[in-house]
């Protein structure tokens, strides 16, 4: 999409979705999802023995972690500090931005490289940095293109899934002032050449964190392009931003999620790069320290050395900062939307969703798109601003089936619809209709009269098919005809049907 | 349980269900107090209304002494089996009654294949048939029950549908609230059905059938949209 829906957040789901449906390039890009990412995800579950048990295990770990999140966060802070890093706490997006800006200003940072992070999208970091005169370069290929096109990512893991290769070639040609052909490999090489220089000269690298391990203070970042590793190791300062829900208790829990995440996101068994980062570089004698650390590690049963016996780490940044973002998560923790905090941002629900596959990510209006976005955006940014998102689902359940954590997204959407009735006055007329219908359904005689009237008035009318319906039902006949009711209800036929049985099968 | 859409829009599916079950030696009752399972209220975010309707349904079916309640609709079956107990999670008495009803309720294909143990119900139907997997069968944990039933019908040539498990775009009020999106989804479904070259598409849910048949009719296709039970009876 070339319009502002792709560039700026908005609350016009209807307008944006209509435009999406009328954009042929977007439709052909989205149509591929079912046979690429979604099929890869399904095949990966099929090929993994015990995938269901693994998914249950992941749910248990998340449930446990959220139940003692306060304790785990303090544990994480201690571990990161012991490893020589800094931990910062941001209660909302403004505070998160302020912390990043302060760190950057104090250290005279002029250029920042970033690897892909939805959390930095959530806090709208790039515009804030640019406003402060700091150059920010996205280094994930898709994000790099999105940034050059001044667009928002439209998918959790495939940010420019909405673009065709021709569109990418055009954006990159303009950006790099070269004439590039619509060939994926050529385009990737051109971007890589431009990015290498940025990695080399940047003063700070900003990443997200796929997981944060409380016992060791380790952050885990996975990527397929290697850009996250360069971002976190080449510049002198590494700053990672993570939602507080990213914490898992133990390093031993990590493999459970690593097995699930890549399969859910892309159908891969494992992502190409998995980085475990514990603090910044540490001086010391690696040879002598290794022996004692391994002994300590073995004694404690941990895979990484425990407190006081960290390996020296001669490479990497001089400084490591971890910012924990709340932004409404603490409030969600005690609500019926708690499971939304299980989300590991794999995008599987987007790929599986029939609605996402028609309207794309930009239509949802917020940072997070698709089924999980329809839950998260109202929760983080306010339900009154996004009253249509909870309804933008046929409740088909494909999201929950695809989700590695089996998050009950349809239930949460239904619950949001209920909240909507409390928070919005728009739905009073609808509420009245539902109340009247309910009365009829509680009184079988009323229902019977209603059903009888319906069949007598409309049964078999219009040759069996209505081409247009009035009032609130007009939407139905936009794209399809409406069947006329039967001439006689089932219950009217029951008696004669019962007579049949008297002569027939009934003993 | 005949369901409200089935009662008013597709009584032939109800009739076929009764005849099929009787042919298989099952004695069938129809409690006439039944109305709607309350799913529209539940889905639209009116749980209190849904509870009221659910209480009515529970009471109606408590009054009949039967071993099983067969529902020829995946979404209504899911409502009774999965959502009823959840609706009353904080009301021990009604939770118990809802759970009792849930344990007796079975979606039709589930009942035929998993309870009666019958893939072959002795049906015959001449023609090429394709099948759409209704989303709520997933909620019920059902898989290929319907396909097994279709394959066992004499005279049927079964043609698998591309995107078999993709939603048809019905979603109750979703179809009316977002007609363009819903219309685009059901258009894809209709095209996939037409591409199979089948004479009929069958499904297990009156909602999906209303949607799919409506689109097929709008684009002038002569593929018939039938409830699976209509070719099983």
Boltz contact constraints between the chains, C-beta under 6 A:
constraints:
  - contact:
      token1: [A, 17]
      token2: [B, 181]
      max_distance: 6.0
  - contact:
      token1: [A, 18]
      token2: [B, 180]
      max_distance: 6.0
  - contact:
      token1: [A, 21]
      token2: [B, 180]
      max_distance: 6.0
  - contact:
      token1: [A, 21]
      token2: [B, 184]
      max_distance: 6.0
  - contact:
      token1: [A, 354]
      token2: [B, 167]
      max_distance: 6.0
  - contact:
      token1: [A, 354]
      token2: [B, 185]
      max_distance: 6.0
  - contact:
      token1: [A, 355]
      token2: [B, 181]
      max_distance: 6.0
  - contact:
      token1: [A, 358]
      token2: [B, 181]
      max_distance: 6.0
  - contact:
      token1: [A, 358]
      token2: [B, 184]
      max_distance: 6.0
  - contact:
      token1: [A, 391]
      token2: [B, 177]
      max_distance: 6.0
  - contact:
      token1: [A, 394]
      token2: [B, 167]
      max_distance: 6.0
  - contact:
      token1: [A, 394]
      token2: [B, 169]
      max_distance: 6.0
  - contact:
      token1: [A, 394]
      token2: [B, 171]
      max_distance: 6.0
  - contact:
      token1: [A, 394]
      token2: [B, 174]
      max_distance: 6.0
  - contact:
      token1: [A, 395]
      token2: [B, 43]
      max_distance: 6.0
  - contact:
      token1: [A, 395]
      token2: [B, 171]
      max_distance: 6.0
  - contact:
      token1: [A, 396]
      token2: [B, 135]
      max_distance: 6.0
  - contact:
      token1: [A, 396]
      token2: [B, 167]
      max_distance: 6.0
  - contact:
      token1: [A, 397]
      token2: [B, 135]
      max_distance: 6.0
  - contact:
      token1: [A, 397]
      token2: [B, 138]
      max_distance: 6.0
  - contact:
      token1: [A, 397]
      token2: [B, 139]
      max_distance: 6.0
  - contact:
      token1: [A, 401]
      token2: [B, 138]
      max_distance: 6.0
  - contact:
      token1: [A, 414]
      token2: [B, 45]
      max_distance: 6.0
  - contact:
      token1: [A, 417]
      token2: [B, 45]
      max_distance: 6.0
  - contact:
      token1: [A, 418]
      token2: [B, 45]
      max_distance: 6.0
  - contact:
      token1: [A, 421]
      token2: [B, 45]
      max_distance: 6.0
  - contact:
      token1: [A, 434]
      token2: [B, 46]
      max_distance: 6.0
  - contact:
      token1: [A, 434]
      token2: [B, 49]
      max_distance: 6.0
  - contact:
      token1: [A, 438]
      token2: [B, 49]
      max_distance: 6.0
  - contact:
      token1: [A, 438]
      token2: [B, 52]
      max_distance: 6.0
  - contact:
      token1: [A, 441]
      token2: [B, 35]
      max_distance: 6.0
  - contact:
      token1: [A, 441]
      token2: [B, 36]
      max_distance: 6.0
  - contact:
      token1: [A, 441]
      token2: [B, 53]
      max_distance: 6.0
  - contact:
      token1: [A, 442]
      token2: [B, 52]
      max_distance: 6.0
  - contact:
      token1: [A, 442]
      token2: [B, 56]
      max_distance: 6.0
  - contact:
      token1: [A, 444]
      token2: [B, 33]
      max_distance: 6.0
  - contact:
      token1: [A, 444]
      token2: [B, 35]
      max_distance: 6.0
  - contact:
      token1: [A, 447]
      token2: [B, 35]
      max_distance: 6.0
  - contact:
      token1: [A, 451]
      token2: [B, 8]
      max_distance: 6.0
  - contact:
      token1: [A, 454]
      token2: [B, 8]
      max_distance: 6.0
  - contact:
      token1: [A, 465]
      token2: [B, 217]
      max_distance: 6.0
  - contact:
      token1: [A, 475]
      token2: [B, 176]
      max_distance: 6.0
  - contact:
      token1: [A, 475]
      token2: [B, 179]
      max_distance: 6.0
  - contact:
      token1: [A, 476]
      token2: [B, 176]
      max_distance: 6.0
  - contact:
      token1: [A, 478]
      token2: [B, 179]
      max_distance: 6.0
  - contact:
      token1: [A, 478]
      token2: [B, 183]
      max_distance: 6.0
  - contact:
      token1: [A, 479]
      token2: [B, 183]
      max_distance: 6.0
  - contact:
      token1: [A, 480]
      token2: [B, 214]
      max_distance: 6.0
  - contact:
      token1: [A, 480]
      token2: [B, 215]
      max_distance: 6.0
  - contact:
      token1: [A, 480]
      token2: [B, 218]
      max_distance: 6.0
  - contact:
      token1: [A, 481]
      token2: [B, 214]
      max_distance: 6.0
  - contact:
      token1: [A, 481]
      token2: [B, 217]
      max_distance: 6.0
  - contact:
      token1: [A, 481]
      token2: [B, 218]
      max_distance: 6.0
  - contact:
      token1: [A, 483]
      token2: [B, 210]
      max_distance: 6.0
  - contact:
      token1: [A, 485]
      token2: [B, 8]
      max_distance: 6.0
  - contact:
      token1: [A, 485]
      token2: [B, 9]
      max_distance: 6.0
  - contact:
      token1: [A, 486]
      token2: [B, 11]
      max_distance: 6.0
  - contact:
      token1: [A, 489]
      token2: [B, 7]
      max_distance: 6.0
  - contact:
      token1: [A, 489]
      token2: [B, 8]
      max_distance: 6.0
  - contact:
      token1: [A, 489]
      token2: [B, 11]
      max_distance: 6.0
  - contact:
      token1: [A, 490]
      token2: [B, 2]
      max_distance: 6.0
  - contact:
      token1: [A, 490]
      token2: [B, 7]
      max_distance: 6.0
  - contact:
      token1: [A, 490]
      token2: [B, 11]
      max_distance: 6.0
  - contact:
      token1: [A, 490]
      token2: [B, 14]
      max_distance: 6.0
  - contact:
      token1: [A, 493]
      token2: [B, 11]
      max_distance: 6.0
  - contact:
      token1: [A, 494]
      token2: [B, 30]
      max_distance: 6.0
  - contact:
      token1: [A, 497]
      token2: [B, 18]
      max_distance: 6.0
  - contact:
      token1: [A, 501]
      token2: [B, 22]
      max_distance: 6.0
  - contact:
      token1: [A, 505]
      token2: [B, 22]
      max_distance: 6.0
